[in-house]
Amino acid sequence: MNIVACVKRVPSTEAVAKPTADGKGLDAADFQYMISFYDEIAVEQAVQTKEAVGAGEVTVLTLGPANGTKEIRECLAKGGDKAVVLTDDNWQSRDARSTAKALVAQLSTMDADLVFMGRVATDRDNAAVGPMVATYLGWPCVSDVIGLEVGDGKGTAKVETEAGVETVEFSLPAVVTCQKGLNEPRYAGLKGIMAAKKKPLEEVAPEAVENQSEVVEVALPPARKEGRIVGEGAAAVPALIEALQNEAKVL
Amino acid sequence: MDAYKQLDFFELDDQYSEDELMVRDAVKGWVGERFLPGVMDHFEAGTFPMDLVPELAELGVFGPTTPEEYGGAGMNSVAYGLICQELERGDSGLRSFCSVQGSLVMWPINEYGSEEQKREYLPKLASGEMIGSFGLTEPDFGSNPGGMLTTARKEGDEYVLNGRKMWITNGSISQIAIVWAKLEGRVRGFIVPTDLPGFSAPDHNHKWSLRASITSELVLEEVRVPETAILPGVDGLRGPLSCLTQARFGIAWGALGAAHACFDETLNYQKERIVFDKPVAAYQIPQQKFANMATDITCGQMLALRLGRLKDEGRFTAPQVSMAKRNNVMMALETARTCRDMLGANGVTLEYGVGRHMLNLESVVTYEGTHDIHTLAIGAEVTGIMAYR
């Protein structure tokens, strides 16, 4: 089975957001990167699916900078067999559609049976690329998956919805976006890291696709207003109720 | 609690290879998610989290520099150093566990063992299926191991061992012990299965340091091992001392991890704790302490990195290891003491890691060559005159 896990590098959790001088992006100078949390689940599911089927290959696919291979090598250390990096210096300013177009162009050459992605990238929070890729490819898209079985040309997924858990059957090839709970991603063991050095990593220059949407301004959330103590003990209750009704307007 | 941020004042991350950083980050992540949540309870209970041993093995931290054909990962020494650093960010007891398994048990078997010994023991030690311990120190012989009283004598096709070893990490939970004993007056190493008649390992209880680590005595009374149990490749005190050089290399890195942990926790605390309307960190006395600690940690990082590169080039020396161990461990201990103070009353609780690190480091500054002995080793190298006899 030919499996692809699509991943994105995102700023690590300790990164501090600071707008650039032109106000149109974030200053990336001090950023460390990691694979987006849900994409790690996608890699793990790809590897587990290959192990369950007993044959096949897992390709890790990303769109990113040419020198940002450490995070991609980590995916190979965790069981991916090879990697394809669609290199673009402006990877961070691409909109969801132009990212999806680039992935689709590459996926069309790969003869994949299953494409796994995280349900959302933890930086932009769009949750758009997975469904877009499936739509452009004309494949089933099963999103927010928390359980999966794959057999003979089809899959059965458990999907989290607001109403509860749905069980969905779909045909292959398909795009599956992974929700927390689907699996527990493994750590990159030392042997995996050593083995990853020998695995192929191919860089491909994708065709340019114009953005349809542009970020024109990035602003930090407004600082929280300072609190106010209305009084102490039971005597303060009337003043508190007054404030909740007329100032905060929550009662 | 803020996410752990490791001080890198001189941008040393640039100096590591991609796979060295991957190894570091893998162990860092594991320690944060799997080890740290439970360490306070283990420290209080005086237990090691044995349930995590298979995960440590899966991660590959047991003897990572051992060749792949014997179950290791074939890593370089800098990667091993970074592993020690991240393990000791968790607890000195965790790093000690792996130092013993890797540097003191797997390393001598790989270096001085027969082909049969390597094939029999190394894969099991790498997979954590077998735990090892290292018996050199005795009740009356610590800094002067050459005076050891433990003996081996040949009887037919067996060696018979008698003696007592003290302060043995993992002693009572090990399946094999590397025991150093005098055979016809010469120090030799033996691989001793711990289930043999005459072998016992009572624990040292009631210690207030390295509590999340098992420390035992090894008692050998007429313990009979086959003649294949002797390490054939080394004869004399050079054997155990070369093992200690390996382990001390890891300690020089490990101590950095403990210092990083204390520094990071204290910095977060002091930036958030408000005293007289501003954070404690905004006052000049704390800032001086942070400046000193950041400088000391940075110097320690550079010492360890250079030592690691020299080791990988095959040209590091024992006095260099002495300098790095001595400097970095004392630096970490002083950092921990300063941080303990800077946490105020919280510093004496186990809710914060600083007090635990401070207590642990009192052992680390004592074992694997005391601070004073390393002082004399450096002194001997510099002056050409040995002062410790």
Chai-1 contact restraints between the chains, C-beta under 6 A:
chainA,res_idxA,chainB,res_idxB,connection_type,confidence,min_distance_angstrom,max_distance_angstrom,comment,restraint_id
A,T13,B,A3,contact,1.0,0.0,6.0,A-B,restraint_1
A,E14,B,A3,contact,1.0,0.0,6.0,A-B,restraint_2
A,E14,B,K5,contact,1.0,0.0,6.0,A-B,restraint_3
A,K70,B,E18,contact,1.0,0.0,6.0,A-B,restraint_4
A,E74,B,M22,contact,1.0,0.0,6.0,A-B,restraint_5
A,Y187,B,A26,contact,1.0,0.0,6.0,A-B,restraint_6
A,Y187,B,W30,contact,1.0,0.0,6.0,A-B,restraint_7
A,Y187,B,L59,contact,1.0,0.0,6.0,A-B,restraint_8
A,A188,B,A26,contact,1.0,0.0,6.0,A-B,restraint_9
A,G189,B,E58,contact,1.0,0.0,6.0,A-B,restraint_10
A,G189,B,L59,contact,1.0,0.0,6.0,A-B,restraint_11
A,G189,B,G60,contact,1.0,0.0,6.0,A-B,restraint_12
A,L190,B,V23,contact,1.0,0.0,6.0,A-B,restraint_13
A,L190,B,G60,contact,1.0,0.0,6.0,A-B,restraint_14
A,L190,B,P64,contact,1.0,0.0,6.0,A-B,restraint_15
A,L190,B,A73,contact,1.0,0.0,6.0,A-B,restraint_16
A,K191,B,G60,contact,1.0,0.0,6.0,A-B,restraint_17
A,K191,B,A73,contact,1.0,0.0,6.0,A-B,restraint_18
A,I193,B,D19,contact,1.0,0.0,6.0,A-B,restraint_19
A,I193,B,M22,contact,1.0,0.0,6.0,A-B,restraint_20
A,I193,B,V23,contact,1.0,0.0,6.0,A-B,restraint_21
A,M194,B,A73,contact,1.0,0.0,6.0,A-B,restraint_22
